[in-house]
Amino acid sequence: MEPRKIKTVLVGVGGYGASYLSYFADGVLDWNRISLEGVVDPFTEGSTYYPLLREMKVPIYAELADFYRDNEAELAVISTPVHLHRGQCEIALGHGSHVLCEKPLAPCLGDWRELRQAERVSCKRIGVGFQWSFSRTMLALKEDILSGRMGRPVCLKSLVCWPRGDGYYSGSSWKGRLRDREGRLINDSIVSNATAHYLHNMVFLLGSAMDSSLLPATVSAELYRVKEIETFDTCFLKGKFTSGAGFYFVASHAGAVEEQPVFSYEFENAVVGFNDRLKDNRVRARFADGSEKVYGDPFTSAEAARKLEVMLDHAGSGCMIPCGLEAVLPHAYACDALAKIPVMMFPDEMKDKNESGVFCPALDGALHACYDGAALPSELAYPWAAEPSKITFTR
C-alpha cells in the first residue's frame, strides 16, 4: 500500500530550509509523500524555489500563527534561526502538528525542558534534524554497537577543520551571537551549530536504545576565538562516560586548511573510522580479526533526506523517531554549559589576515596533534593554551 500524503507546513525556505524542497525537486523524495499545505517565511521571494511554490499555488505566510488560522498540518518542518525554534515548535505542537526542527533544537537547557513539557501536553513528537542520526548508515552502525559486535567502547574522537571567513558571520544576523537585538538568547557557536553533528554522533551511537543517547559524566573544555564574535570559533573537549569510555572532540573555524570531517571510534573489538585512512566519506569498521564492514556514506542526499522521510512516516503511522528530544539532551546540555565558561583569544602572533578574514595558520598542526593524542592544548603545553574548564553532567 502506498503511504498517504502527509499535510505539511515548511517554516523557512531560504538557507537550509531550501534543502527540503530540493529533495522533492531533485527526485530524492516523491511528491506523493507530502501535501504541502503552506510555507511560512517573510522572505519567501528570495528562495530559489519561489517560482516552484507559485506554480504549485502553495499558500505563503509571514508568521506560523497566520498559517494555522487558515490551515492544519500533521507535520511542521522548522528551518529558522535557533532563537525562533522554541516558540515555533510550541505553536506547531499546540495546533496538533508533529515537528521536525533543525538543529540545534534550542539555545539553552531551559528551552529543552520547556519543549519536553510542551511535547507531553500535546501528545505530539519533535524530531531534531541531526541527519546522521536518521541515516541508514549510522543506524546500521548503531545496531551493531548495541548487538555487542563492536565490544566495549574505549575512546571516540572526532576532528572538524572548517575555516570560515568574515563573510560567514557578517552574512547572518545570528551566527556567532549570544543574543539578538531584542535580547533573545541565540548561543550560536561552532559546537551548537556548524559542527554539532559530529559531537552529537558520538553520544548518539553510545545510547542504550536506537532512539537514545548517552550523557557524559565529565568534560574538560578549552574554548578559543580569533574572530570578532561573541562566542567561540575553536573548541577542544575531552570527556568521559560513567563506563570509563572516553571521547574527544576538536573543531575550529580559525585554522587555514579546510578538510573533510574525520572520526575514529575505538571499541574493544573494532575501530570505526570515517575519512581517517581513505578520504571517501564512508564509514568503515575494521575488526580485530582483520575483517572490514563498510556502512555507507552519510553525506549523500538520500541519507540527508531520511530525517524528513522518517518524520513523514511517523506522522502517518507512528514509526520510531531515532533523534527526538531525549536523544539530543547531551548536546543541549553541552551547549548550555559551554556558554558559561571563559573564551580565550588567540595571541596576535598566531594571526594572519587575508581578504577573507583573520585565521591562525599555526593552529592547523595543533588541531591534528591534539586529535591524534586525544589531548587538550594545555596537556601538550602550547604557549597559548588556557587552563581547561571542568563540566560535570547530571541528569
C-alpha positions as MATLAB code, in Angstrom:
seq = 'MEPRKIKTVLVGVGGYGASYLSYFADGVLDWNRISLEGVVDPFTEGSTYYPLLREMKVPIYAELADFYRDNEAELAVISTPVHLHRGQCEIALGHGSHVLCEKPLAPCLGDWRELRQAERVSCKRIGVGFQWSFSRTMLALKEDILSGRMGRPVCLKSLVCWPRGDGYYSGSSWKGRLRDREGRLINDSIVSNATAHYLHNMVFLLGSAMDSSLLPATVSAELYRVKEIETFDTCFLKGKFTSGAGFYFVASHAGAVEEQPVFSYEFENAVVGFNDRLKDNRVRARFADGSEKVYGDPFTSAEAARKLEVMLDHAGSGCMIPCGLEAVLPHAYACDALAKIPVMMFPDEMKDKNESGVFCPALDGALHACYDGAALPSELAYPWAAEPSKITFTR';
ca = [
       0.000    0.000    0.000;
       1.309    3.435   -0.945;
       1.811    5.771    2.035;
      -0.710    8.584    2.111;
       0.239   12.209    1.640;
       1.048   13.963    4.916;
      -0.218   17.513    5.351;
       2.943   19.548    5.921;
       3.945   23.146    6.501;
       7.503   24.325    5.804;
       8.706   27.055    8.157;
      11.684   28.726    6.499;
      12.562   28.025    2.851;
      15.679   30.155    2.457;
      19.092   28.929    3.556;
      18.960   25.363    4.827;
      15.175   25.244    4.532;
      15.520   25.154    0.743;
      17.076   21.701    1.004;
      13.723   20.187    1.950;
      12.210   21.431   -1.280;
      15.273   20.250   -3.183;
      14.672   16.654   -2.092;
      11.380   16.678   -3.986;
      12.526   18.847   -6.895;
      15.555   16.584   -7.473;
      13.604   13.343   -7.145;
      15.221   12.183   -3.891;
      11.750   12.089   -2.290;
       8.412   11.603   -4.059;
       5.831   14.408   -4.122;
       3.268   11.679   -3.407;
       4.611   11.590    0.164;
       3.618   15.145    1.016;
       0.716   17.554    0.752;
       2.366   20.956    1.054;
      -0.295   22.995    2.841;
       1.747   26.158    3.182;
       5.103   27.892    3.527;
       5.976   30.294    6.343;
       8.757   32.729    5.546;
       8.611   36.551    5.355;
      11.329   36.453    2.684;
       9.972   33.630    0.519;
      10.523   35.625   -2.671;
      14.265   35.275   -2.121;
      14.097   31.478   -2.133;
      15.441   29.506   -5.098;
      12.139   27.648   -5.067;
       9.805   30.662   -5.047;
       8.814   30.125   -8.736;
       8.017   26.485   -7.972;
       5.898   27.426   -4.965;
       3.954   29.931   -7.059;
       3.466   27.363   -9.806;
       2.145   24.865   -7.251;
      -0.100   27.570   -5.744;
       1.239   26.909   -2.248;
      -0.104   29.473    0.262;
       2.645   31.684    1.704;
       2.554   33.265    5.165;
       4.828   35.594    7.103;
       4.086   34.010   10.510;
       3.317   30.455   11.616;
       0.283   31.606   13.608;
      -1.164   33.051   10.386;
      -0.857   29.660    8.706;
      -2.742   27.880   11.487;
      -5.625   30.368   11.323;
      -6.436   29.069    7.848;
      -4.999   25.538    7.784;
      -3.947   22.466    9.665;
      -0.847   20.307    9.288;
       0.211   16.909   10.518;
       3.884   17.895   10.324;
       5.669   21.224   10.688;
       9.256   21.414    9.374;
      11.138   24.261   11.060;
      14.333   25.617    9.456;
      14.698   29.053   11.039;
      17.309   30.765   13.255;
      17.752   28.958   16.564;
      16.233   31.682   18.762;
      12.913   31.186   16.933;
      12.795   27.398   17.370;
      11.168   27.114   20.768;
       8.289   29.498   20.035;
       7.599   27.966   16.632;
       7.758   24.417   17.997;
       5.282   25.337   20.740;
       2.877   26.880   18.222;
       3.056   23.808   15.983;
       2.595   21.348   18.850;
      -0.286   23.426   20.190;
      -2.048   23.108   16.839;
      -1.695   19.345   16.697;
       1.355   19.031   14.454;
       4.352   16.794   14.889;
       7.572   18.756   14.362;
      10.865   18.279   12.556;
      13.076   21.064   13.914;
      16.527   21.747   12.554;
      19.488   21.511   14.898;
      20.263   22.908   17.339;
      16.883   22.468   18.966;
      17.192   25.453   21.301;
      19.874   27.760   22.722;
      19.705   26.580   26.352;
      18.763   23.653   28.556;
      15.783   25.542   29.975;
      14.245   25.701   26.497;
      14.808   21.952   26.078;
      12.862   21.336   29.291;
      10.003   23.612   28.215;
       9.758   21.884   24.855;
       9.778   18.480   26.545;
       6.784   19.596   28.611;
       5.007   21.031   25.552;
       5.554   17.737   23.738;
       3.995   15.775   26.608;
       0.980   18.065   26.841;
       0.332   17.974   23.101;
       0.864   14.195   22.719;
       2.839   15.056   19.567;
       6.538   14.492   18.929;
       9.538   16.596   17.971;
      12.264   15.137   15.769;
      15.523   17.106   15.672;
      17.406   17.405   12.390;
      20.711   15.744   13.193;
      20.563   13.922    9.874;
      23.269   11.395   10.709;
      21.002   10.075   13.467;
      18.306    9.339   10.877;
      20.683    7.966    8.226;
      20.698    4.294    7.335;
      24.498    4.388    7.611;
      24.625    5.419   11.259;
      21.578    3.429   12.331;
      23.126    0.248   10.900;
      26.329    1.024   12.799;
      24.367    1.649   15.985;
      22.566   -1.682   15.628;
      25.942   -3.437   15.534;
      27.146   -1.480   18.572;
      24.005   -2.388   20.535;
      24.313   -6.042   19.492;
      27.734   -6.196   21.147;
      29.572   -6.861   17.898;
      31.989   -3.973   18.492;
      32.611   -4.823   22.120;
      33.084   -2.253   24.867;
      33.641    1.383   23.755;
      37.136    2.609   24.596;
      37.547    6.098   23.096;
      35.613    8.024   20.446;
      37.192   11.064   18.860;
      36.293   13.490   16.080;
      38.051   16.335   14.232;
      36.495   19.108   12.123;
      38.726   21.713   10.435;
      36.466   24.192    8.638;
      37.988   27.673    8.140;
      35.304   30.361    7.959;
      35.929   33.945    6.902;
      34.275   37.172    7.958;
      31.505   36.680    5.397;
      30.284   33.577    7.210;
      29.393   35.727   10.216;
      28.576   39.074    8.590;
      26.109   37.444    6.202;
      23.865   36.480    9.106;
      22.180   38.351   11.937;
      22.692   35.475   14.386;
      25.867   33.476   13.649;
      28.421   33.806   16.424;
      25.944   35.776   18.526;
      24.914   35.208   22.133;
      21.721   37.237   21.846;
      19.749   39.063   19.180;
      18.900   42.768   19.228;
      15.784   42.097   21.302;
      17.839   40.244   23.911;
      16.648   36.746   22.966;
      19.237   34.050   23.593;
      20.887   32.635   20.449;
      24.083   30.980   21.738;
      25.395   30.159   18.261;
      28.860   28.627   18.232;
      30.894   26.082   16.331;
      29.609   23.436   18.798;
      25.940   24.387   18.859;
      25.569   24.720   15.097;
      28.235   24.270   12.415;
      29.890   21.082   13.723;
      27.082   19.929   16.006;
      26.510   16.691   14.051;
      29.949   15.328   14.848;
      29.735   15.907   18.599;
      26.176   14.598   18.778;
      27.055   11.491   16.740;
      29.389   10.181   19.445;
      26.843   10.376   22.263;
      24.058    9.116   19.985;
      25.893    5.960   18.923;
      26.528    5.031   22.569;
      22.874    5.368   23.584;
      21.312    2.269   25.156;
      18.485    2.153   22.585;
      18.061    3.126   18.942;
      16.355    6.380   19.963;
      18.579    7.452   22.859;
      21.987    8.985   23.548;
      24.458    8.623   26.398;
      25.012   11.600   28.699;
      28.715   12.122   29.516;
      29.807   12.165   33.138;
      32.516   14.841   32.905;
      34.040   17.111   30.265;
      37.141   19.293   30.276;
      36.832   22.159   27.798;
      39.106   24.764   26.268;
      37.403   27.428   24.121;
      39.130   29.965   21.865;
      38.417   32.502   19.151;
      40.245   34.526   16.532;
      37.098   36.058   15.002;
      35.420   39.166   16.381;
      32.358   37.260   17.558;
      30.525   36.908   20.865;
      31.000   33.155   21.278;
      33.892   30.928   20.133;
      35.208   29.546   16.847;
      37.504   26.833   18.212;
      36.919   24.181   20.849;
      38.680   21.232   22.446;
      36.513   18.885   24.528;
      37.785   15.847   26.429;
      35.307   13.788   28.393;
      34.405   10.502   29.996;
      31.266    8.441   30.381;
      30.375    6.618   33.589;
      31.519    3.363   31.913;
      35.046    4.762   31.721;
      34.942    5.189   27.939;
      36.433    8.443   26.756;
      35.572   10.881   23.993;
      37.448   13.720   22.371;
      36.155   16.451   20.098;
      38.135   19.204   18.371;
      36.667   21.685   15.897;
      37.763   25.042   14.527;
      36.809   27.786   12.103;
      40.119   29.561   12.856;
      42.632   27.338   11.044;
      43.783   27.922    7.467;
      43.299   24.465    5.887;
      39.852   23.015    5.205;
      39.362   19.251    5.422;
      36.540   16.736    5.460;
      35.420   15.765    8.981;
      37.307   12.821   10.470;
      36.452   10.411   13.237;
      37.946    7.320   14.833;
      35.793    5.362   17.278;
      37.779    2.725   19.142;
      35.945   -0.262   20.579;
      37.218   -3.432   22.224;
      36.789   -5.476   19.018;
      36.938   -2.867   16.241;
      37.865    0.644   15.177;
      35.170    2.535   13.270;
      36.670    5.175   11.023;
      35.471    7.979    8.782;
      37.981    9.708    6.485;
      40.715    8.524    8.856;
      42.514    6.480    6.189;
      40.585    6.638    2.930;
      39.141   10.101    2.274;
      35.919    8.843    0.684;
      33.252    9.814    3.249;
      32.464    6.171    4.009;
      32.031    4.780    7.490;
      34.087    1.604    7.986;
      34.537   -0.808   10.853;
      37.880   -2.598   10.938;
      37.654   -5.617   13.207;
      40.411   -7.204   15.269;
      40.210  -10.383   13.148;
      41.168   -8.393   10.024;
      37.673   -8.211    8.522;
      36.016   -4.961    7.493;
      32.451   -3.720    7.140;
      31.514   -0.662    5.082;
      28.334    1.008    6.365;
      27.982    3.700    3.716;
      28.298    7.412    3.023;
      26.161    9.516    5.405;
      26.658   12.640    3.269;
      24.501   11.626    0.290;
      21.268   13.482   -0.456;
      19.276   10.306    0.139;
      20.782    9.982    3.620;
      20.222   13.672    4.411;
      16.580   13.373    3.314;
      15.942   10.485    5.695;
      15.032   12.817    8.557;
      12.083   14.200    6.599;
      11.179   10.758    5.298;
      11.117    9.336    8.843;
       9.061   12.218   10.216;
       6.524   11.833    7.387;
       6.317    8.135    8.283;
       5.884    8.995   11.959;
       3.063   11.424   11.212;
       1.391    8.758    9.090;
       1.953    5.587   11.071;
       3.758    6.384   14.320;
       7.140    4.828   13.495;
      10.131    5.345   15.814;
      11.893    8.717   15.773;
      15.584    7.929   16.335;
      16.513   11.524   17.117;
      13.904   13.090   19.371;
      14.212   15.265   22.453;
      15.764   12.613   24.693;
      18.403   11.822   22.079;
      19.543   15.461   21.838;
      19.697   16.101   25.580;
      23.507   15.606   25.828;
      24.091   18.100   23.025;
      21.688   20.628   24.584;
      23.417   20.123   27.929;
      26.886   20.662   26.407;
      25.881   23.852   24.554;
      24.265   25.270   27.683;
      27.336   24.530   29.813;
      29.884   25.795   27.281;
      28.099   29.144   27.056;
      29.049   29.755   30.693;
      32.802   29.176   30.600;
      35.629   31.543   29.546;
      36.671   32.001   25.916;
      40.313   32.889   25.242;
      41.563   34.975   22.296;
      44.402   33.535   20.240;
      47.514   35.739   20.600;
      48.307   38.292   17.892;
      51.463   36.459   16.815;
      49.330   33.496   15.666;
      47.039   35.611   13.479;
      47.223   36.067    9.729;
      44.811   38.329    7.852;
      43.818   37.887    4.221;
      40.928   39.057    2.041;
      38.570   36.548    3.712;
      39.363   37.442    7.304;
      41.678   36.552   10.166;
      42.985   32.993   10.582;
      45.626   31.126   12.583;
      47.748   29.008   10.186;
      49.862   27.734   13.082;
      46.712   26.255   14.598;
      46.369   23.610   11.872;
      49.196   21.475   13.217;
      47.959   21.848   16.762;
      44.456   20.688   15.847;
      45.863   17.478   14.379;
      48.349   16.919   17.202;
      45.627   17.278   19.802;
      43.292   14.976   17.851;
      45.961   12.320   17.305;
      46.826   12.272   21.013;
      43.283   12.889   22.295;
      44.839   15.700   24.296;
      43.882   19.241   25.203;
      46.237   22.081   24.136;
      47.130   22.639   27.797;
      48.172   18.982   28.081;
      50.546   19.452   25.144;
      51.885   22.668   26.723;
      51.140   25.027   23.839;
      52.168   28.528   24.991;
      48.744   29.948   24.050;
      46.798   27.246   25.893;
      44.354   28.127   28.650;
      43.510   26.226   31.794;
      40.635   23.861   30.973;
      37.191   24.340   32.474;
      35.566   21.312   34.108;
      31.945   20.394   33.477;
      30.032   17.730   35.405;
      26.881   16.413   33.751;
      23.927   15.467   35.945;
      20.507   14.472   34.687;
];
